[in-house]
Amino acid sequence: MKQKAVSLFTIIFFLFGSIQLMAQEGNLSMSQYQLGSGDRIQISVFGQDDLSMEVRLPDVGTINYPFLGEIKLVGLTAAEVEQLIYEGLLGDYLVNPSVSVAIVEYRPFFIDGEVKRPGGYAYQPGLSVNKAAALAGGYTERAARDKITIIREKNGRTNEFTVTVSDMIQPGDIITINQRFF
């Protein structure tokens, strides 16, 4: 009986550890998320209300930040923006600034082709192609679920590739559900 309890504890321990690891891996991908035009971010500097702001990144990808002037944020992660602002404020303006950057709203994704309501939709972390199609009212009768393409911009380059309904999408993706011919 004691050995069964130890075995059960071991199984639960490893199962919990596996779930934790998967959750961390999921968060890791979003921590590597690069900001793009259309993202809304919150910049906070502890104790400095005049240096805190919420802003939607414009197409040019730069914002005008107090004391630092125009800074380019598109292509950076939230952690890189924190570091950039921290280093800019350190010394001349503040002794030890406590800077945090949070993504308040991701840029939308777009879905067209064989869905009932094509258009732009608010991105939510964890969206698969199938879930994105559900947001767009579902697939039409003519949808080819095995012929789905995504156009994604990364590091200033546009890439087009074929995906499955279970693949994850990213903010700014353009998803095309092609038509089947029968």
C-alpha positions in Angstrom: 0.0 0.0 0.0 2.8 2.4 0.9 4.6 1.7 -2.4 1.3 2.5 -4.4 1.1 5.8 -2.5 4.7 6.6 -3.4 4.1 5.6 -7.0 1.0 7.7 -7.3 2.8 10.7 -5.7 5.6 10.3 -8.2 3.2 10.2 -11.2 1.4 13.3 -9.9 4.7 15.1 -9.3 6.0 14.4 -12.9 2.6 15.2 -14.4 2.5 18.5 -12.6 6.1 19.2 -13.7 5.2 18.5 -17.3 2.2 20.8 -17.2 4.4 23.6 -15.6 7.0 23.1 -18.3 4.5 23.3 -21.1 3.0 26.5 -19.6 6.5 28.0 -19.4 7.2 27.1 -23.0 4.0 28.8 -24.1 4.9 31.9 -22.1 8.3 31.8 -23.5 7.0 32.2 -27.1 4.9 35.3 -26.0 7.9 36.7 -24.1 9.8 36.7 -27.4 6.9 38.5 -29.1 8.1 41.4 -31.2 6.0 44.6 -31.1 4.4 45.8 -34.4 2.3 48.7 -35.6 -1.1 48.4 -34.1 -0.1 47.0 -30.8 -1.2 49.0 -27.7 1.4 49.1 -24.9 1.5 50.5 -21.4 4.8 52.0 -20.2 5.0 52.6 -16.5 7.8 54.1 -14.5 7.2 53.6 -10.8 6.6 56.9 -9.0 6.8 58.9 -12.2 3.3 59.5 -13.6 4.6 62.0 -16.2 6.8 59.2 -17.7 4.0 56.6 -17.8 1.8 56.3 -20.8 -0.5 54.0 -22.9 0.1 54.2 -26.6 -0.8 52.4 -29.8 2.2 51.9 -32.0 1.8 53.8 -35.3 2.7 52.5 -38.8 6.2 54.2 -38.6 6.9 52.2 -35.4 8.2 55.1 -33.3 6.8 57.0 -30.3 7.8 60.3 -28.8 8.9 59.6 -25.2 9.5 62.3 -22.6 13.2 63.1 -22.2 14.3 60.5 -24.8 12.6 61.9 -27.8 11.6 59.7 -30.7 12.3 56.0 -30.1 11.7 53.0 -32.4 9.8 50.2 -30.7 8.6 48.0 -33.7 10.6 44.8 -33.8 11.6 44.9 -30.1 10.2 42.7 -27.3 8.6 44.3 -24.2 11.7 43.4 -22.2 13.9 45.2 -24.8 11.7 48.3 -24.6 12.0 48.2 -20.8 15.8 48.1 -21.1 15.9 50.8 -23.7 13.8 53.2 -21.5 15.6 52.2 -18.3 19.0 53.0 -19.9 17.7 56.3 -21.4 16.4 57.5 -18.0 19.2 56.2 -15.9 21.7 58.8 -14.5 20.7 62.1 -16.1 17.0 61.9 -15.1 16.5 59.2 -12.5 18.8 57.3 -10.1 17.3 53.9 -10.5 14.2 53.9 -12.6 11.7 51.0 -12.3 10.3 50.6 -15.8 7.7 48.1 -16.9 6.1 47.5 -20.3 3.0 45.5 -20.9 1.1 44.7 -24.0 -2.5 45.9 -23.4 -3.9 44.9 -26.8 -2.3 43.0 -29.7 -2.6 44.1 -33.3 -5.5 42.4 -35.1 -5.3 39.4 -37.4 -7.1 39.1 -40.6 -9.0 36.2 -42.1 -10.4 35.9 -45.6 -11.5 33.4 -48.1 -14.0 30.7 -47.2 -15.3 31.9 -43.9 -18.7 33.3 -43.2 -17.5 36.8 -42.0 -14.1 37.6 -43.4 -12.3 40.6 -41.8 -10.1 41.8 -39.0 -10.4 40.4 -35.5 -8.8 41.1 -32.1 -5.9 38.8 -31.4 -6.0 36.7 -28.3 -3.0 34.5 -27.1 -3.5 30.9 -27.9 -5.5 31.3 -31.1 -5.3 28.5 -33.6 -6.4 28.7 -37.3 -9.6 26.8 -36.3 -10.4 29.2 -33.5 -9.8 32.2 -35.7 -12.2 30.7 -38.3 -14.8 30.2 -35.5 -14.5 33.9 -34.6 -15.2 34.7 -38.3 -18.5 32.7 -38.2 -17.0 29.4 -39.1 -16.0 27.8 -42.4 -18.3 27.9 -45.5 -19.4 24.7 -47.2 -16.7 25.2 -49.9 -13.8 25.7 -47.4 -10.7 23.5 -48.1 -9.4 23.0 -44.6 -6.2 21.4 -45.9 -5.4 24.5 -48.1 -4.8 27.3 -45.6 -2.1 29.9 -46.1 -0.8 32.6 -43.7 1.1 35.7 -44.7 3.2 36.9 -41.7 5.6 39.8 -41.4 8.7 39.3 -39.3 11.8 41.5 -39.1 10.5 43.6 -42.0 10.1 40.5 -44.3 6.9 39.1 -45.5 6.6 35.3 -45.5 3.8 33.1 -46.9 3.4 29.5 -45.8 0.8 26.7 -45.7 -0.6 25.7 -42.3 -3.1 23.3 -40.8 -6.2 24.1 -38.8 -4.5 23.4 -35.5 -1.5 25.7 -36.1 -1.2 28.7 -33.9 -1.6 32.2 -35.4 0.2 35.4 -34.4 -0.9 39.1 -34.2 -1.0 40.7 -37.7 -1.3 37.4 -39.5 -3.4 37.3 -42.7 -5.1 33.9 -43.0 -6.6 32.7 -46.2 -9.0 29.8 -46.3 -8.9 28.5 -49.9 -11.8 27.0 -51.7 -12.1 23.3 -52.5 -13.2 22.2 -56.0 -15.9 19.5 -55.5 
